């Protein structure tokens, strides 16, 4: 299984008994699985009393590593031997591998359903349009909605070109 160096390092922190006791590891792993399955559990990793004394930056790093590897393992439908080999490469001992595998088995169906619901490709912008509107802003009202999207470099260049055209048209409209 090919994962980034950052993810592998986070898994190695998780495997280290000095960073996470077996009990803490078990709790951490349960919360990581739950954060993938139910979207309302995102901050639970920082709120758990057993994990409060661990550095929040380390917790977040390990959470990213754990969830990334969980999704990759689910995507590949890994069996116990594949999972064991992968986790052994990340310096997990037998007990932690067993904990990981049992938690994976409990949540495998839910993870497969989650991955199946995502489709084959990420959402993408098909087209963009614009129009000139007047907007009055109050000092007290500010929009905090962020737009997140994925696109290829070619699509991004096309979008930037369309935005530049829109800006030029706007300049021409304001000059007349």
LOFI-211990 format. One line per 10 residues: number of its first residue (from 0); their letters; for each residue x, y, z of C-alpha. Coordinates in steps of 0.2 Angstrom, whole numbers, plus 5000, padded with zeros to 4 digits. Layout:
% residues N
NUM = A = X:Y:Z; ...
% end
This chain:
% residues 176
0 = XXXXXXXXXX = 5000:5000:5000; 5007:5017:4995; 5004:5031:5007; 5014:5047:5009; 5028:5049:5020; 5017:5061:5031; 5004:5047:5033; 5017:5034:5037; 5025:5045:5050; 5008:5048:5058
10 = XXXXXXXXXX = 5005:5029:5059; 5022:5027:5067; 5017:5039:5080; 5002:5029:5083; 5012:5013:5084; 5023:5020:5098; 5018:5015:5115; 5026:5030:5123; 5015:5041:5113; 4999:5031:5114
20 = XXXXXXXXXX = 4995:5018:5127; 4985:5003:5121; 4969:5010:5129; 4972:5027:5121; 4976:5018:5104; 4960:5009:5105; 4950:5024:5109; 4959:5034:5096; 4955:5021:5083; 4937:5020:5088
30 = XXXXXXXXXX = 4935:5039:5086; 4944:5039:5070; 4932:5026:5062; 4917:5035:5069; 4923:5052:5062; 4923:5044:5044; 4906:5035:5046; 4897:5049:5055; 4901:5067:5050; 4896:5074:5067
40 = XXXXXXXXXX = 4911:5066:5076; 4925:5077:5069; 4930:5086:5085; 4928:5071:5096; 4946:5066:5095; 4951:5082:5104; 4937:5081:5117; 4940:5064:5123; 4946:5064:5141; 4958:5050:5138
50 = XXXXXXXXXX = 4967:5060:5124; 4967:5077:5132; 4985:5076:5138; 4992:5072:5120; 4998:5087:5110; 4983:5092:5099; 4995:5094:5084; 5001:5076:5086; 4982:5070:5088; 4978:5079:5072
60 = XXXXXXXXXX = 4993:5072:5063; 4989:5054:5069; 4970:5057:5065; 4974:5062:5047; 4986:5047:5045; 4973:5035:5053; 4958:5040:5042; 4969:5041:5026; 4975:5023:5029; 4958:5017:5034
70 = XXXXXXXXXX = 4950:5024:5018; 4964:5016:5008; 4963:4999:5017; 4944:5000:5013; 4946:5005:4995; 4957:4990:4992; 4946:4978:5002; 4962:4972:5012; 4962:4956:5021; 4970:4952:5037
80 = XXXXXXXXXX = 4987:4947:5030; 4988:4963:5019; 4983:4974:5033; 4995:4965:5045; 5010:4967:5033; 5005:4985:5030; 5004:4989:5049; 5020:4980:5053; 5029:4991:5040; 5023:5005:5051
90 = XXXXXXXXXX = 5030:4997:5066; 5014:4991:5074; 5015:4977:5086; 5003:4962:5086; 4991:4968:5099; 4988:4985:5090; 4986:4976:5073; 4973:4965:5081; 4964:4980:5088; 4965:4989:5071
100 = XXXXXXXXXX = 4958:4974:5062; 4944:4971:5074; 4939:4989:5073; 4940:4988:5054; 4929:4972:5053; 4916:4981:5064; 4915:4996:5052; 4919:4988:5035; 4902:4987:5028; 4898:5005:5033
110 = XXXXXXXXXX = 4915:5011:5026; 4911:5002:5009; 4894:5010:5009; 4902:5027:5012; 4915:5024:4998; 4902:5017:4986; 4891:5033:4989; 4906:5044:4983; 4905:5039:4965; 4920:5036:4954
120 = XXXXXXXXXX = 4927:5054:4953; 4926:5070:4963; 4913:5083:4959; 4920:5096:4946; 4914:5112:4938; 4906:5109:4921; 4903:5128:4917; 4904:5145:4924; 4893:5160:4921; 4892:5177:4928
130 = XXXXXXXXXX = 4881:5193:4928; 4883:5210:4934; 4873:5213:4950; 4872:5227:4963; 4874:5221:4981; 4872:5232:4996; 4882:5227:5011; 4878:5230:5029; 4892:5232:5041; 4885:5218:5052
140 = XXXXXXXXXX = 4881:5205:5038; 4895:5196:5030; 4895:5180:5020; 4906:5166:5027; 4901:5153:5014; 4917:5145:5006; 4916:5136:4990; 4928:5121:4988; 4930:5112:4972; 4943:5101:4963
150 = XXXXXXXXXX = 4948:5103:4945; 4962:5099:4933; 4975:5112:4929; 4968:5114:4912; 4950:5117:4920; 4958:5129:4932; 4966:5139:4918; 4950:5140:4909; 4941:5146:4924; 4954:5160:4927
160 = XXXXXXXXXX = 4952:5165:4909; 4933:5167:4911; 4935:5176:4927; 4948:5188:4919; 4935:5191:4904; 4922:5194:4917; 4933:5207:4926; 4937:5216:4910; 4918:5217:4905; 4915:5224:4922
170 = XXXXXX = 4928:5237:4920; 4920:5242:4903; 4903:5243:4911; 4908:5254:4925; 4918:5266:4913; 4902:5270:4903
% end
